[in-house]
Amino acid sequence: MKYQCAHRWAFKSWGGELELSEDALPSVIGHEVTLRVTHCGMCHSDLHIQAGGFDMGGGRLSSLERAGSKLPVTLGHEIVGEVVEIGPEVTSVRLGETVIVYPWIGCGECPTCLRGDEHLCVRAARNMGLQVPGGYADVVRVAHARYLVPVGTLEPARAATFACAGITALSAIRKLPAVTADDWVAVIGCGGVGMTAVALLSTTAPAKIVAIDPDPTKREAALRHGACAAYDPNQPDAFKVIGKACSGNIAGAIDFVGAESSSSLAVSLVRRAGQVIIVGLFGGEFRMALPMFALKSLSISGSYVGSLPDLRELVALAQRVTLPEIPLDRRPLNSVNQALDDLSHGRVVGRVILQP
């Protein structure tokens, strides 16, 4: 079946609401593939993209427009769909197959891309849901079949979350130091990605997990999905209460918020020679007394989504073992603006999955 147009929910001005549009869809060529979107996850970074940039602290806001992003933008980078068209050079997928899209597309030629880290490409990144129309649509065009991973026996709605929440959590977890059953790992922020990290950690690492989030519903969900303890970061003396509960033995903290308050809490919680991994993009500036890096032998690193090999490995893992399942909030695609508003106001537990 040939698709001549795509119906997309896109915003035409930075900060504007998404509107339905009909756009011409050229015929597939080369290694291109067209998918009929069946499920698309909603990520908190979609809110930053819609706003047009990220809070860099000190009253400064990055600009996606100055960085080269063009309007209109069709969001959505957690995409699962059915293959409905394939280019003449495609051999790795077949018509009718259900696949996950790896959305972080690099130039494919630089040393970074050639080692498998296309998500870190600095030459010519073309991420779906920003530079390339994403999954808030009925169909998407994927540049090359190599970015498609068969769903296999996985539930498609859940598999969609693997393209960002799953590999982002997996990549961050891999940056933790070696841990034992006596150690604790703090997961700060239990939205979709943080909740996924709790679930993966509980399955793949021996350490105990302490979940930290101001929302009691999210704390309760984290306890159901593998956390041993859960605390509100805004409670009085949160640092002391959490540290005491974990016997001062927090080996690593993963900050899925990425705010000034959450990063400060993370560096305070970890023990000497501990590791802090900052994933979230809420914004602000990081501040810490320089002598503490040496006195505490602290390591701090960033972690940005994950690689195509990470996605393939996560899909294979989910086929071998039963992973704890984070809550999914399924909604029709035409409710996208309300869903974004709910996400921005913290009214979502787990991950919103949009279905055209």
C-alpha positions in Angstrom: 0.0 0.0 0.0 1.4 3.4 -0.9 0.8 6.3 1.5 0.7 9.7 -0.3 0.3 11.8 2.8 0.9 11.8 6.6 -1.5 13.2 9.2 0.7 14.8 11.9 0.1 16.6 15.1 2.7 19.4 15.0 3.3 22.8 16.5 3.9 25.8 14.2 5.3 28.2 16.8 7.6 27.5 19.8 5.4 27.1 22.8 2.3 26.7 20.7 -0.3 23.9 20.8 -0.1 21.0 18.4 -2.4 21.1 15.4 -3.4 18.4 13.0 -1.9 18.8 9.5 -1.8 16.8 6.3 1.6 16.6 4.6 2.6 15.0 1.3 4.7 11.9 1.7 7.1 11.2 -1.2 7.7 7.7 -2.5 10.2 5.6 -0.6 13.7 5.3 -2.0 16.8 3.4 -1.2 16.8 2.0 2.3 13.8 4.0 3.5 10.8 2.5 5.3 7.3 3.8 6.0 5.6 2.7 9.2 1.9 2.9 10.1 2.2 4.2 13.7 0.4 1.9 16.2 1.9 3.3 19.5 4.0 6.3 20.4 5.3 7.1 23.9 5.3 10.6 25.3 8.6 11.8 26.9 9.2 14.7 29.2 11.8 16.1 26.8 8.9 16.7 24.4 7.8 19.5 26.7 11.3 21.1 26.4 11.2 20.8 22.6 7.7 22.3 22.4 9.0 25.2 24.6 11.9 25.7 22.2 14.8 25.1 24.5 16.3 24.1 27.8 16.9 26.1 31.1 20.7 26.5 31.2 20.6 28.4 34.5 21.3 32.0 35.3 18.2 33.1 33.3 19.6 31.6 30.1 17.5 29.5 27.8 19.0 27.4 25.0 17.4 27.8 21.6 16.5 24.9 19.4 15.8 27.4 16.6 19.3 28.9 16.8 20.7 25.4 16.8 19.0 24.8 13.4 15.7 23.2 14.2 12.9 24.2 11.8 9.2 24.7 12.4 6.7 23.0 12.2 7.8 20.2 14.6 6.1 16.8 14.9 7.0 15.4 18.3 7.3 11.7 19.3 10.4 9.5 19.5 9.1 6.4 21.1 7.6 4.8 18.1 6.3 1.3 17.3 4.6 0.6 14.0 3.8 -1.8 11.2 6.0 -1.8 8.1 3.8 -0.7 5.2 6.3 0.4 2.6 9.9 -0.5 1.9 12.5 1.0 -0.4 14.0 -1.0 -3.2 17.3 -1.6 -1.2 15.6 -2.8 2.0 16.3 -6.5 2.9 16.2 -6.6 6.7 12.5 -6.1 7.4 9.4 -7.3 5.7 6.0 -5.8 5.0 3.5 -6.3 7.9 6.3 -6.6 10.5 5.9 -4.7 13.8 9.1 -2.9 14.8 10.5 -0.3 17.2 12.1 2.7 15.7 15.5 3.9 17.0 15.0 7.6 16.7 18.5 9.1 17.4 19.9 9.3 13.9 23.5 10.5 13.3 25.5 11.0 10.1 26.5 7.4 10.1 30.0 8.2 9.0 31.9 10.0 11.8 34.0 8.0 14.3 31.3 8.5 16.9 28.6 6.9 14.7 30.9 4.2 13.5 31.5 3.0 17.0 27.7 2.7 17.5 27.0 5.9 19.3 24.8 7.7 16.7 22.9 9.4 19.6 26.1 11.4 20.3 26.8 12.4 16.7 28.0 16.1 16.6 28.2 16.3 12.8 24.7 15.9 11.5 22.2 14.7 14.1 18.6 14.2 12.7 16.6 13.0 15.6 13.0 11.8 15.0 10.6 14.0 16.9 12.7 17.2 16.3 14.6 17.5 13.0 12.7 14.6 11.4 8.9 14.3 11.9 8.1 11.9 14.8 5.4 9.5 15.9 2.6 11.9 16.8 1.2 10.9 13.4 -0.5 8.1 11.6 2.6 7.2 9.5 6.3 8.0 9.8 9.1 7.7 7.3 12.4 6.1 8.7 15.6 7.0 6.8 17.1 3.5 6.9 15.9 0.0 7.8 18.9 -0.4 10.2 17.1 1.8 12.7 14.2 -0.7 13.0 14.2 -3.5 15.7 11.5 -6.2 15.5 9.2 -6.3 18.4 9.0 -10.1 18.4 6.9 -11.4 21.3 6.8 -8.1 23.2 3.7 -6.1 23.7 3.9 -3.2 21.2 2.7 -0.5 23.6 5.4 -1.4 26.1 8.0 -1.9 23.5 7.5 1.7 22.3 8.9 2.9 25.7 12.2 1.0 25.0 13.2 3.5 22.3 13.8 6.3 24.9 12.8 5.5 28.5 14.2 2.0 28.2 17.6 2.7 26.7 18.0 5.9 28.6 17.6 4.0 31.9 19.8 1.1 30.7 22.6 3.5 29.6 22.5 5.3 32.9 22.5 2.1 35.0 25.6 1.0 33.1 27.5 4.0 34.3 27.1 3.0 38.0 30.0 1.5 39.8 30.1 -2.2 40.6 27.6 -2.8 43.5 26.8 -5.6 45.9 23.7 -6.6 47.8 24.9 -4.4 50.7 24.9 -1.3 48.6 22.1 1.2 47.8 21.4 3.0 44.6 19.3 6.2 44.7 16.8 6.8 41.8 15.8 10.5 41.9 12.7 11.3 39.9 10.2 8.5 39.3 8.5 9.6 36.1 8.5 7.3 33.1 12.3 7.0 32.8 13.0 6.8 36.5 10.3 4.2 37.0 11.9 2.2 34.1 15.3 2.5 35.9 13.8 1.1 39.1 12.3 -1.8 37.2 15.6 -2.6 35.3 17.8 -2.2 38.4 15.6 -4.5 40.4 16.1 -7.2 37.7 19.8 -6.6 36.7 21.6 -5.4 39.8 22.0 -6.8 43.4 21.9 -3.4 45.1 18.9 -2.1 47.1 17.0 0.8 45.5 15.8 3.9 47.2 13.3 5.9 45.1 13.0 9.6 45.7 10.1 11.7 44.3 7.7 14.3 45.8 4.6 12.5 44.4 3.3 9.9 46.8 1.6 8.0 44.0 4.9 7.7 42.2 6.7 6.6 45.3 4.1 3.9 45.9 4.5 2.7 42.3 8.3 2.6 42.6 7.9 0.4 45.7 5.7 -2.0 43.7 8.2 -2.1 40.9 11.4 -3.0 42.8 12.3 -0.2 45.2 13.1 -1.1 48.8 12.4 2.3 50.2 10.9 5.6 48.9 11.1 9.1 50.2 9.9 12.7 49.5 12.9 14.9 48.8 10.9 17.9 50.2 10.4 16.4 53.6 12.3 18.1 56.5 16.0 17.0 56.6 15.5 14.7 53.6 19.2 14.2 53.1 19.7 13.0 56.7 16.6 10.9 56.7 17.4 9.1 53.5 21.1 8.8 54.3 20.3 7.2 57.7 17.8 4.8 56.2 20.4 3.6 53.7 23.1 3.3 56.4 25.2 6.0 54.6 26.0 3.4 51.9 24.6 4.8 48.7 27.1 3.8 46.0 25.4 5.7 43.2 22.6 8.2 42.5 20.9 8.6 39.2 19.2 12.0 38.8 16.4 11.7 36.3 15.2 15.2 37.1 18.3 17.2 36.3 17.3 20.2 38.4 19.6 22.2 40.8 17.8 20.8 43.9 17.9 17.2 42.6 21.6 17.3 41.6 22.5 18.8 45.0 20.6 16.0 46.8 22.4 13.4 44.7 25.9 14.6 45.5 25.0 14.9 49.2 23.6 11.4 49.3 26.4 9.3 47.8 29.1 7.9 49.9 32.8 8.6 49.4 34.0 7.4 46.0 30.4 7.4 45.0 29.0 8.0 41.5 26.4 10.6 40.4 24.8 10.3 37.0 22.7 13.2 35.7 20.1 12.3 33.1 17.2 14.7 33.5 16.9 18.0 31.6 14.8 20.0 33.9 17.5 22.7 33.9 19.5 25.1 36.0 23.1 25.1 37.1 25.2 22.6 39.0 27.0 24.0 42.1 29.3 22.3 44.5 32.4 23.4 46.4 35.4 22.3 44.4 37.4 20.7 47.4 34.5 18.2 47.8 35.4 16.5 44.5 38.7 15.5 46.0 37.7 15.1 49.6 34.8 12.9 48.7 36.5 11.3 45.7 33.3 12.0 43.9 32.6 11.1 40.2 29.9 12.9 38.3 28.8 12.1 34.7 26.1 12.8 32.3 24.1 10.2 30.4 22.1 11.0 27.2 19.6 8.4 26.0 21.3 5.2 24.6 22.7 3.5 21.5 21.1 1.3 18.8 23.0 -1.7 20.2 21.5 -0.8 23.6 18.0 -1.0 22.1 18.7 -4.3 20.5 20.1 -5.7 23.7 17.2 -4.4 25.8 14.7 -6.0 23.4 16.6 -9.3 23.6 16.7 -9.1 27.4 13.0 -8.5 27.6 12.4 -11.6 25.5 14.6 -13.7 27.9 13.4 -12.5 31.3 10.3 -11.0 32.7 10.9 -7.3 33.5 8.7 -5.5 36.0 6.2 -3.5 34.0 5.9 0.2 34.6 2.3 1.7 34.4 1.2 2.7 30.9 -1.4 5.4 30.4 -2.9 4.7 26.9 -4.6 7.6 25.2 -5.9 8.4 21.7 -3.5 10.5 19.6 -6.1 13.3 19.2 -5.9 13.9 23.0 -2.2 14.8 22.6 -2.5 18.4 23.9 -4.3 17.4 27.0 -1.7 14.6 27.6 1.2 17.1 27.3 -0.6 19.4 29.8 -1.0 16.5 32.2 2.6 15.5 31.8 3.8 19.1 32.4 1.8 19.3 35.7 2.9 15.9 37.0 -0.4 14.1 36.6 1.1 11.1 34.8 2.3 8.0 36.5 4.5 5.9 34.3 4.4 6.6 30.6 1.7 8.0 28.3 1.2 5.9 25.1 -0.5 7.6 22.3 -2.4 5.5 19.8 -3.6 6.9 16.4 
